[in-house]
Amino acid sequence: MRKRPVAGAAALLTVCAVTCGLISAAVAAPDQAADGGRTEGAAVATATDPITHEENDRVPEGARWTQHYFPSSDGSKTELHADVLLPEKLPADGKVPVVLSAGAYFGHSGELEIEEEHAGPSERFQDFMEGTDLFDKGYAFVMVDTRGFGGSTGCLDLGGPGDQADVKAAIDWSSKQPWSTGAVGMYGKSFEAYTGLLGNNVKHDALKAVVAQEPIWDLYQQLHSDGVPRPNSVQVPTTYNRIATLAQLPDEDERYRTNAAYEEKHPECLALNSYGPSIGDPDDPYWKERSPAGNAKGTDTPLLFTQGTTETNTLPVGMEEFLDHHNGPQRAWIGPWDHVRGNDRTQDGKFAMGRATWFEETLSFFDEHLKGVAPKTRYPDYAVQDNLGKWRAEKTWPAENRSANLRLGNGSYVDSGAGSQPAPPQGGTGPDAGSFFVWSEPLAADTRVTGTPRVTMTAEGEGNVMVKLYDVGADGNAVAFDERVSRLDRDRLDIDLKSTDWTLRAGHRLAVEIGSVRTGDWLDTPSKQKIRISGARLHLPLDNPAEDTATGGDRAPFLDTFMQINAAKLKPGPATFSVPPAGARD
């Protein structure tokens, strides 16, 4: 099958304008066969007329493609569209387990823009199908358009109750087809990884495993931080509004084009989708409904995931909460990469995550949980790479030896809001400085910060606060490795930073900067007021690198880029606290 680069739709931060160009059409009944449009050499499948690669070059080799329609599970009359790819030579009475992916990017005309010349199934996960020899290994692959996208009706919902109903319906439908064994696994990256976590949370017995690459763990924390929005709180709904209104191809059947034109008759869909992510209150029901982390209590679907600790897109926020709430088997790759897939390579051919076994591990995971096949190779439960580029195996994550509660004391700054800058500040001083620094003693031994650091403090004044952690060498060369921000809308603050896995070397110092929002990716409104901070404490989960069990893998290439982007030259100040050695495990 022809190859083309994966489109930029995977990047949720892409800035897009809402486009229209929709085609009016009529309503069709659930899962009735419609006459597929035809162009020379590019047949379009129906529910009863499967199409192979020889008839349409967008169909993967070794598969046969059909299209289906079924209702969502919430009684809303939302109709969902599915592209089904079965092994081409599957007997009429044959049954296979299902790998399901549900989301926004499976529209036939393209992901973010019109990219195709004729109708056919999305190639978004063609790499996965080919890399695992999925059809030769006896699996079906099902792509379901969640509401508002592709051939599905309804208002797009960004992981809300509607999307959850769609995911539940997709699992249920896939498990009950005559060619299905009843065992379903979910696979995806970014948005489809998000829906995979939602699938875990709907607690459907047919869902046997979830593979989620760089997921959204909590939508509020992804788009906001304690009252301060990120630019993607605007960019994300704009991007998905664009996807929902993409024009479809002329050779699509009438039913598909009818469903795709839903937003033309329902303009409120786009308005509501633009409004929701702008809500600033983290306790609003809009956000509570869209938190896989908060709603994962008591779930146990086996989970294999990846998470970049240096992600700039789907951040490592809410991850530890989800893992604490999830009771099922967990496997993961965690390390210093950006928004990439487990199999992605850099331009010079290096694996972007530093490991070469993504497809082998994924297929083994599905074989184990969907087919009951015992793994032939024992992979680490958690394969973790820190900032030194070293991989280690862990039974769980974070695997901390101790938690340190460090006194940072008092300080003040002016909420000047210097704005996003290409490099961290140099550490100004004086009564009008935009931040103040607190310094540790040089570390006596290598010590790893693993998990989710937390800062508590009392604040007097109105405005914003940013907390940043720096790893500082003896020469003052530093790297900012963690940050979060907060509005000062209450006196007592409790700020979770991003989850991290960062080793501070012996002789290095930990610097904590507290002050105005001066760098990074935020839409802050500075108050220009003087802010006084008292009783600040840093809660650090610590691990002892001397106890690591090494596992295979190379240095993630993005790590060097991250170190360069976040480099700073700081003038070390007097030490006021010490980071204790992690010590032996209890």
Disulfide bonds with the S-S distance in Angstrom:
Cys155-Cys269 1.95
